[in-house]
């Protein structure tokens, strides 16, 4: 091997050129891991080590790395251009494919990241209702911008980063998840001021916490009664827990939904979908702009990802494989008498080192041995060729 391409040398060069050696702070704990390629469910690093990717590239690689249909469709589309500064036929194909797959939404807007698309959802909700606040839930992640990045630790809510403007958090009311009484209390405490409820339909960003039976239905009822917009942040759940996302899984329809990660089969894209009366406000004064919105690469990827999910038994395989994994891991934990539990769905589950107590909200997660899990993911699993970071 060329000595200038060893992991140690590359890590040093990364750190010299890029702050922390990473371009996203969530990767700081794995700054020493440098991959060269991926194929299907596997990754290879610069030292030639092979890993089974349990986290799908943090979610986008739902169809596998370098899926041949995805790479072929994107390469073909971008051979004719990348960004036109106007509309393209592939843009319409992507929009119509998404609407067909979802089944519930009237219109979509296509962007680049869920962080920005969440902001679009909040803005149009404020415009529609004339209200300034939004209700959110502790431990859920809706992007890294000042008004949504919140530390879940005590005291909460509080800024999660130096440089955040603390007053930006005044736009939101934060409560624990799976507590409908607390949701109603928030509306009662801020009468006529909450524009929207934003939630992950499943708390996949923090330990795969499922909604209690009736919780999402209760949010729908409260939003209707209070005249607020219900936003599902399906950045992680969308097109993953079901081909139609949370609507397909739980049969609860939001007013707006944000999609990312799996929506473009591994390529960068985000989507806001929703009711026509809300979405049409973007054509009537509410600003949502972006040079790279609905670029050819992203739209070709979205259209092909939707086609693959419709034409191939993707989700059947995911449920079958995920169920077998969950059952197998639980069996090993019992056999080895390890105090841990596996929570979530076949398409997205989490191993937590804690007592087998119910976990319904972020507060319950604090009982888990997070340090033990980090050590397990960073050393034990990596040594066994499993990529969990």
C-alpha positions, -999 to 999 in steps of 0.1 A, spaced: 0 0 0 12 35 -8 24 48 26 6 81 20 -27 62 18 -26 44 51 -55 51 75 -31 69 100 -18 92 73 -52 99 58 -67 106 92 -39 132 98 -45 148 64 -83 149 70 -78 166 103 -54 192 87 -78 200 59 -112 196 75 -122 207 111 -122 175 132 -115 155 101 -153 153 93 -179 173 75 -207 165 99 -203 166 136 -222 134 141 -191 116 126 -166 130 151 -165 98 171 -156 78 140 -132 103 124 -106 76 121 -128 55 98 -124 61 61 -143 41 35 -133 36 -1 -164 19 -15 -198 3 -7 -218 -23 -25 -252 -36 -14 -251 -39 24 -213 -39 27 -186 -12 31 -148 -14 27 -123 9 44 -89 20 33 -72 -9 51 -93 -34 32 -116 -43 61 -151 -53 52 -182 -42 72 -218 -51 72 -236 -17 72 -263 -18 98 -271 19 96 -275 23 58 -251 52 55 -271 69 83 -303 60 65 -301 70 28 -287 37 15 -320 19 21 -318 2 -13 -281 -7 -7 -249 10 -17 -244 15 -54 -277 -1 -64 -271 -7 -102 -305 7 -112 -299 38 -91 -265 45 -104 -275 38 -140 -306 60 -139 -287 89 -123 -257 86 -147 -281 86 -177 -300 117 -165 -270 138 -156 -253 130 -189 -277 156 -204 -273 183 -177 -273 189 -140 -290 221 -130 -310 242 -155 -323 272 -135 -358 262 -147 -380 231 -147 -371 197 -162 -391 167 -173 -373 146 -147 -385 169 -120 -421 163 -129 -414 125 -131 -400 126 -96 -429 147 -82 -456 125 -98 -438 93 -87 -437 105 -50 -474 115 -51 -483 81 -66 -463 62 -39 -476 82 -10 -512 82 -20 -523 109 5 -505 141 -5 -518 166 -31 -485 184 -39 -448 183 -33 -418 206 -32 -383 190 -38 -352 203 -19 -318 191 -9 -318 185 29 -344 178 55 -330 206 77 -341 232 52 -374 214 43 -384 214 80 -380 251 79 -402 253 48 -429 233 66 -428 255 97 -429 287 76 -459 277 56 -476 265 88 -471 299 104 -484 316 72 -515 295 71 -524 299 107 -510 334 115 -495 319 147 -458 321 158 -451 289 178 -446 252 171 -449 222 194 -421 197 194 -410 167 215 -379 161 236 -351 141 220 -363 144 184 -341 159 158 -354 183 131 -321 197 118 -292 218 130 -305 253 127 -309 276 157 -347 273 161 -348 235 161 -314 223 175 -322 215 211 -303 197 238 -324 169 253 -304 170 286 -313 189 317 -321 217 318 -343 214 287 -350 229 263 -317 247 259 -293 254 230 -272 223 219 -243 243 205 -221 273 212 -231 301 189 -268 293 189 -291 322 196 -310 311 227 -339 333 218 -345 312 187 -359 285 209 -386 308 220 -404 298 188 -411 263 201 -427 245 230 -410 213 240 -426 184 258 -421 147 263 -434 123 236 -463 99 240 -482 122 264 -514 135 249 -524 152 281 -492 173 279 -499 182 243 -534 195 252 -518 214 282 -494 231 258 -522 243 236 -541 255 267 -511 274 280 -506 291 246 -541 297 233 -542 307 197 -504 307 193 -493 272 183 -492 270 145 -480 234 142 -472 201 159 -440 186 144 -430 150 153 -412 120 141 -439 93 138 -414 69 154 -385 83 174 -358 67 153 -332 93 160 -332 84 197 -335 47 203 -364 35 181 -393 45 204 -427 35 190 -458 57 194 -483 44 220 -515 30 205 -536 60 198 -509 86 202 -506 97 166 -544 95 162 -546 118 193 -522 143 178 -544 143 147 -575 150 167 -559 178 188 -544 195 157 -579 194 141 -596 208 172 -570 235 178 -567 246 142 -529 236 140 -510 220 113 -498 184 119 -463 178 105 -447 144 103 -409 146 101 -403 114 81 -367 121 73 -359 86 87 -392 68 87 -403 78 52 -402 50 26 -385 28 51 -409 15 77 -434 11 49 -435 21 12 -459 49 22 -440 57 54 -460 64 86 -493 68 67 -489 32 55 -478 19 88 -501 37 112 -530 50 90 -527 85 103 -525 113 77 -506 145 85 -512 179 69 -475 181 58 -446 156 58 -409 160 54 -390 132 36 -353 126 32 -326 99 34 -344 69 17 -364 91 -7 -336 93 -32 -320 59 -27 -287 72 -13 -285 105 -32 -290 139 -16 -327 151 -17 -355 161 5 -392 164 -1 -421 184 15 -455 168 7 -489 179 18 -523 193 13 -529 215 -17 -543 244 4 -511 246 24 -486 238 -4 -501 263 -28 -491 291 -4 -456 287 -18 -469 301 -51 -487 329 -33 -462 348 -13 -445 322 10 -409 320 0 -392 286 -5 -361 289 -28 -329 271 -36 -306 269 -66 -302 232 -63 -339 224 -55 -351 197 -78 -318 194 -96 -315 166 -122 -294 143 -101 -318 144 -71 -349 140 -92 -336 112 -113 -327 94 -80 -361 100 -65 -380 88 -95 -359 56 -98 -360 49 -60 -398 51 -61 -399 28 -91 -377 2 -74 -398 2 -43 -429 -2 -63 -416 -29 -87 -394 -50 -63 -404 -67 -30 -381 -43 -11 -402 -39 20 -413 -75 22 -376 -85 23 -369 -58 50 -396 -70 72 -386 -107 68 -349 -100 74 -354 -75 102 -378 -98 121 -353 -126 119 -325 -104 131 -345 -91 160 -356 -126 170 -320 -139 167 -305 -110 187 -331 -114 215 -323 -151 216 -286 -145 219 -291 -119 247 -312 -144 266 -287 -172 261 -258 -151 272 -279 -134 300 -271 -99 288 -292 -72 303 -303 -55 271 -334 -51 249 -341 -47 212 -367 -21 204 -384 -8 172 -395 -22 139 -379 -47 115 -369 -18 93 -353 2 121 -345 -13 155 -321 -4 183 -301 -24 209 -300 -8 243 -281 -19 274 -308 -13 300 -332 -31 322 -362 -44 304 -385 -15 314 -409 2 290 -393 31 269 -420 56 258 -401 89 257 -367 104 259 -367 105 297 -370 67 298 -339 65 275 -318 80 303 -319 47 322 -299 30 294 -261 25 296 -253 48 267 -215 46 273 -216 8 271 -235 10 238 -210 35 224 -181 12 234 -199 -18 218 -205 1 185 -170 16 183 -150 -15 192 -168 -49 197 -191 -45 167 -164 -29 145 -140 -57 153 -166 -82 142 -171 -64 110 -204 -46 119 -208 -9 111 -232 6 137 -219 42 140 
